[in-house]
Amino acid sequence: MKSPFFNSKILLFGEYGIIHEAMGLALPYDLFQGRLIFKNVTQVSSKIIQSNKELRTFAGYLKELVKDSDFPISFDFTSLDFDLEQGLFFESTIPQGFGVGSSGSLTAAMYQRYARKKLPIANGIPTTKEISNLKSVFAKMESHFHGASSGFDPLICYLNMPLLIKSKKHIEATQIPNFEDNNGKELNKGAVFLLNTGRPRRTEPLVNLFLEKCKNEEFANACQNQFIPLNNECIKTFLANDLESMFKNLSNLSHFQYKNFQPMIPSLYRPLWKYGLQTDDYYLKLCGAGGGGFILGFTKDFDKIKHHFSQYQVRVVYEI
């Protein structure tokens, strides 16, 4: 048995802000993927054995979870237990601790393969209510990995479509502009790109740090009156294909994060971040919680900035 591949995800905008009801925009990202698969006789390795062990632990958690009368689905544990004995493991190219949904992909794969009577999705495009119900299930499932989960990562990985977070209770499917002019020609040579710090991080301590900083009235007011409006305007102008306005807002957003989110920006990458702000050739922002993993970059001309990143691992996510 092979389950389908489940893509990783990128939270393009909304990091930290969605904690305080800011908007968010997330995309599936097919460079990294994961799937459930059986080992064969030539595949006995410590990595596979460890993955199988982790799946057994997850299965134990799910067995306890379904005892909760509020949990709306059940799982085929007979098949799951049998498959685990046959060497089931999660084959994944998604780096762990990089903010691109490694546990989200696994959660989506387990739900797809073993959930009984899956929550209905009508006509291929889920309604806001269907998304909310599915997100609630995924939140409880993925909490096994993080202690607490919004359910948003597995939601993106499972639905494999861009989602717009308007609030914690209002999430809807959306479309990303194709960024073409009326003649069908490319507007520019810009790009959204990922900068790999090569350093995994844990989300929970960083989120706790942010929440602690929010107890400071000055910081909390700055987030409410500057950070969240800038984040929301970036999303609105990006989806409206208004790149000129988006880059203006993005410049201010990058400035804000550089000034106020220093602990979330790895020290080795702060000069690179600052150089982008000084030249306006590109802007960097956090990708998820920050602290390592990937950093998101935006530029109007990717060819122009390539030499700035010649010593780094950079991948284009989306051409704009």
VMD Tcl script that draws the C-alpha trace (Angstrom):
set ca {
  {0.00 0.00 0.00}
  {1.12 3.48 -0.84}
  {-0.84 6.51 0.22}
  {-0.83 9.60 -1.99}
  {1.91 12.15 -1.56}
  {1.02 15.07 0.68}
  {2.78 18.33 -0.07}
  {4.42 20.61 2.44}
  {3.00 24.08 3.06}
  {4.22 27.65 3.30}
  {2.56 30.32 5.40}
  {3.16 33.27 3.12}
  {1.72 35.83 5.52}
  {0.27 35.60 9.01}
  {3.09 34.33 11.23}
  {2.41 35.37 14.85}
  {-0.34 37.73 13.68}
  {-2.96 34.98 13.38}
  {-2.59 34.46 17.13}
  {-4.27 37.87 17.46}
  {-6.88 37.48 14.69}
  {-4.74 38.82 11.86}
  {-5.29 37.42 8.38}
  {-3.15 34.62 7.01}
  {-2.35 33.20 3.58}
  {-0.91 29.73 3.08}
  {0.06 27.73 0.00}
  {0.81 24.06 -0.62}
  {4.43 23.59 -1.71}
  {5.23 20.51 -3.81}
  {9.03 20.68 -3.57}
  {8.74 18.71 -0.31}
  {6.35 15.79 0.12}
  {5.58 12.86 2.36}
  {3.63 9.60 2.13}
  {2.94 6.41 4.05}
  {4.74 3.43 2.55}
  {5.96 -0.07 3.44}
  {9.62 -0.87 3.67}
  {11.02 -3.65 1.50}
  {13.77 -6.13 2.31}
  {16.47 -3.77 1.04}
  {15.21 -0.82 3.06}
  {16.02 -1.70 6.65}
  {17.56 1.41 8.14}
  {17.56 3.21 11.48}
  {15.54 6.04 9.92}
  {12.77 3.67 8.80}
  {12.76 1.86 12.15}
  {12.49 5.20 13.96}
  {9.64 6.36 11.72}
  {7.74 3.12 12.34}
  {8.26 3.59 16.08}
  {6.94 7.15 15.91}
  {3.88 6.00 13.95}
  {3.16 3.43 16.67}
  {3.27 6.20 19.27}
  {0.98 8.34 17.13}
  {-1.41 5.41 16.74}
  {-1.51 5.06 20.53}
  {-2.37 8.73 20.82}
  {-5.18 8.40 18.27}
  {-6.64 5.44 20.17}
  {-6.91 7.63 23.25}
  {-8.22 10.54 21.20}
  {-11.24 8.65 19.85}
  {-12.34 7.90 23.41}
  {-13.26 11.58 23.63}
  {-16.98 11.76 22.89}
  {-16.50 15.14 21.20}
  {-14.12 13.72 18.59}
  {-16.30 13.16 15.50}
  {-14.47 10.38 13.64}
  {-12.92 6.97 14.27}
  {-10.00 5.14 12.69}
  {-9.46 1.69 11.27}
  {-7.07 0.60 14.00}
  {-7.16 -3.05 12.94}
  {-5.64 -2.13 9.56}
  {-3.30 0.42 11.13}
  {-1.91 -2.03 13.68}
  {-1.47 -4.70 10.99}
  {0.30 -2.25 8.69}
  {2.64 -1.13 11.47}
  {3.62 -4.76 12.04}
  {4.39 -5.01 8.32}
  {6.85 -2.13 8.56}
  {4.75 0.93 7.69}
  {6.71 4.19 7.84}
  {6.43 7.78 6.67}
  {8.67 8.47 3.69}
  {9.28 12.21 3.60}
  {11.49 14.85 2.03}
  {9.98 17.55 4.26}
  {12.66 18.87 6.63}
  {11.61 18.74 10.27}
  {11.72 21.95 12.27}
  {11.76 24.21 9.20}
  {8.19 25.48 9.34}
  {6.93 23.81 6.17}
  {4.54 21.27 7.64}
  {6.35 17.99 8.28}
  {3.91 16.89 11.00}
  {1.03 18.39 9.01}
  {1.80 16.15 6.05}
  {1.98 13.07 8.27}
  {-1.29 13.96 10.00}
  {-3.01 14.43 6.63}
  {-1.66 11.08 5.38}
  {-2.86 9.22 8.48}
  {-6.31 10.78 8.20}
  {-6.59 9.99 4.50}
  {-5.54 6.34 4.91}
  {-7.15 5.28 8.19}
  {-10.02 7.64 9.09}
  {-13.47 6.08 8.83}
  {-16.35 8.15 7.42}
  {-14.21 11.14 6.56}
  {-15.80 14.55 6.90}
  {-17.60 15.40 3.65}
  {-16.27 17.95 1.17}
  {-18.84 18.92 -1.44}
  {-17.97 19.59 -5.08}
  {-14.22 19.54 -4.55}
  {-14.16 23.09 -3.14}
  {-14.80 22.99 0.60}
  {-17.16 25.46 2.23}
  {-16.08 27.57 5.18}
  {-17.99 25.25 7.53}
  {-16.41 22.11 6.04}
  {-12.96 23.68 6.38}
  {-13.68 24.61 9.99}
  {-14.84 21.09 10.88}
  {-11.83 19.49 9.22}
  {-9.45 21.96 10.87}
  {-10.90 21.05 14.27}
  {-10.21 17.34 13.69}
  {-6.68 18.01 12.47}
  {-5.96 20.30 15.43}
  {-6.67 17.47 17.85}
  {-4.69 14.96 15.79}
  {-1.60 17.15 15.30}
  {-1.55 18.18 18.97}
  {0.30 14.92 19.50}
  {3.38 16.53 17.95}
  {3.28 20.06 19.37}
  {1.30 19.92 22.58}
  {-1.22 22.22 20.91}
  {-2.06 22.76 17.26}
  {-4.28 25.05 15.22}
  {-4.80 22.24 12.69}
  {-3.93 24.62 9.91}
  {-0.82 22.83 8.61}
  {-2.48 19.44 8.01}
  {-5.47 21.29 6.57}
  {-3.26 22.84 3.87}
  {-1.44 19.54 3.26}
  {-4.70 17.59 2.97}
  {-6.73 20.00 0.82}
  {-3.67 20.94 -1.28}
  {-5.04 24.37 -2.15}
  {-4.29 27.97 -1.12}
  {-6.27 29.00 1.95}
  {-7.08 32.47 3.23}
  {-7.46 32.91 6.98}
  {-9.83 35.79 7.63}
  {-10.07 34.92 11.32}
  {-9.59 31.85 13.50}
  {-13.14 30.77 12.70}
  {-13.30 31.90 9.07}
  {-10.99 30.16 6.60}
  {-11.79 29.86 2.93}
  {-10.27 28.50 -0.26}
  {-8.70 31.17 -2.44}
  {-6.77 31.56 -5.68}
  {-3.31 33.00 -6.23}
  {-3.11 35.53 -9.10}
  {-1.20 34.45 -12.19}
  {0.49 37.88 -12.31}
  {0.06 38.36 -16.05}
  {-0.90 41.55 -17.84}
  {-3.81 41.88 -20.26}
  {-1.70 40.60 -23.16}
  {-0.70 37.48 -21.27}
  {2.90 38.60 -20.91}
  {4.86 38.37 -17.70}
  {4.77 41.59 -15.72}
  {8.25 41.26 -14.31}
  {10.96 38.91 -13.15}
  {10.05 38.97 -9.48}
  {9.81 36.01 -7.16}
  {8.87 34.76 -3.75}
  {11.76 32.60 -2.56}
  {12.90 30.48 0.36}
  {16.24 31.08 2.04}
  {17.46 27.98 3.87}
  {19.25 28.72 7.16}
  {20.18 25.06 7.52}
  {19.14 25.24 11.14}
  {16.02 23.49 12.47}
  {14.03 25.08 15.25}
  {11.15 24.32 17.59}
  {7.99 26.37 17.23}
  {6.66 26.19 20.78}
  {9.45 28.14 22.59}
  {9.33 30.91 19.98}
  {5.57 31.28 20.22}
  {5.85 31.35 24.01}
  {8.46 34.11 23.70}
  {6.14 36.12 21.47}
  {3.25 35.72 23.91}
  {5.51 36.82 26.74}
  {6.57 39.91 24.77}
  {2.89 40.70 24.17}
  {2.49 41.24 27.91}
  {4.49 44.42 27.36}
  {1.93 47.11 26.52}
  {4.19 48.97 24.09}
  {5.00 45.82 22.13}
  {1.37 44.67 22.14}
  {0.19 48.06 20.84}
  {2.84 48.03 18.10}
  {1.66 44.60 16.96}
  {-1.98 45.64 17.00}
  {-1.55 49.03 15.34}
  {1.37 48.37 12.96}
  {2.22 44.71 12.48}
  {-1.29 43.30 11.96}
  {-2.48 46.06 9.56}
  {0.70 45.69 7.49}
  {0.28 41.91 7.38}
  {-3.35 42.23 6.29}
  {-2.56 44.80 3.61}
  {0.20 42.57 2.21}
  {-2.34 39.77 1.80}
  {-5.03 41.96 0.28}
  {-2.72 43.62 -2.24}
  {-1.00 40.32 -3.12}
  {-4.33 38.63 -3.87}
  {-5.49 41.71 -5.78}
  {-2.37 41.49 -7.98}
  {-1.36 44.99 -6.82}
  {2.34 44.26 -6.50}
  {3.39 47.89 -6.24}
  {1.29 48.38 -3.10}
  {2.23 44.92 -1.81}
  {5.96 45.71 -1.96}
  {5.43 49.03 -0.16}
  {3.61 47.26 2.66}
  {6.12 44.43 2.60}
  {9.01 46.88 3.06}
  {7.36 48.21 6.21}
  {6.53 44.71 7.41}
  {10.14 43.62 6.95}
  {11.33 46.73 8.83}
  {8.94 45.98 11.67}
  {10.09 42.38 12.02}
  {13.76 43.37 11.85}
  {13.23 45.86 14.68}
  {10.85 43.89 16.88}
  {11.47 40.19 16.14}
  {15.24 39.99 16.51}
  {15.16 36.75 18.58}
  {13.29 35.08 15.70}
  {15.91 36.11 13.12}
  {19.10 33.98 13.20}
  {22.06 36.28 13.88}
  {23.99 35.13 10.79}
  {21.14 36.32 8.56}
  {20.50 39.72 10.12}
  {23.06 41.55 7.91}
  {21.47 40.00 4.80}
  {18.04 41.04 6.05}
  {19.26 44.59 6.73}
  {20.96 44.88 3.33}
  {17.66 44.15 1.59}
  {15.99 46.95 3.54}
  {18.80 49.38 2.70}
  {18.83 48.65 -1.04}
  {15.15 47.76 -1.61}
  {16.41 45.01 -3.92}
  {14.59 42.39 -1.86}
  {12.76 42.04 1.45}
  {12.98 39.21 3.93}
  {10.33 38.14 6.40}
  {9.76 35.29 8.81}
  {8.51 31.98 7.47}
  {6.35 30.63 10.26}
  {7.86 31.01 13.71}
  {11.36 31.92 12.48}
  {14.38 31.13 14.64}
  {15.88 28.99 11.87}
  {14.36 26.80 9.21}
  {13.45 28.90 6.18}
  {13.24 32.65 5.72}
  {10.87 34.03 3.08}
  {12.14 36.52 0.52}
  {10.39 38.76 -2.00}
  {11.99 40.58 -4.90}
  {10.91 42.45 -8.02}
  {13.89 41.09 -9.97}
  {15.26 37.72 -8.95}
  {18.10 37.75 -11.49}
  {19.38 41.02 -10.05}
  {19.76 39.63 -6.52}
  {21.18 36.18 -7.28}
  {24.74 37.25 -6.49}
  {23.66 38.38 -3.01}
  {22.66 34.80 -2.23}
  {25.39 32.91 -4.07}
  {26.67 31.46 -0.77}
  {23.22 30.43 0.41}
  {20.60 27.84 -0.48}
  {17.73 29.65 -2.19}
  {14.70 28.23 -4.00}
  {11.97 30.08 -5.88}
  {8.50 29.36 -4.51}
  {6.42 31.56 -6.79}
  {7.17 33.83 -9.72}
  {5.56 37.27 -9.50}
}
mol new
graphics top color blue
foreach p $ca { graphics top sphere $p radius 0.5 }
foreach p [lrange $ca 0 end-1] q [lrange $ca 1 end] { graphics top cylinder $p $q radius 0.2 }
display resetview
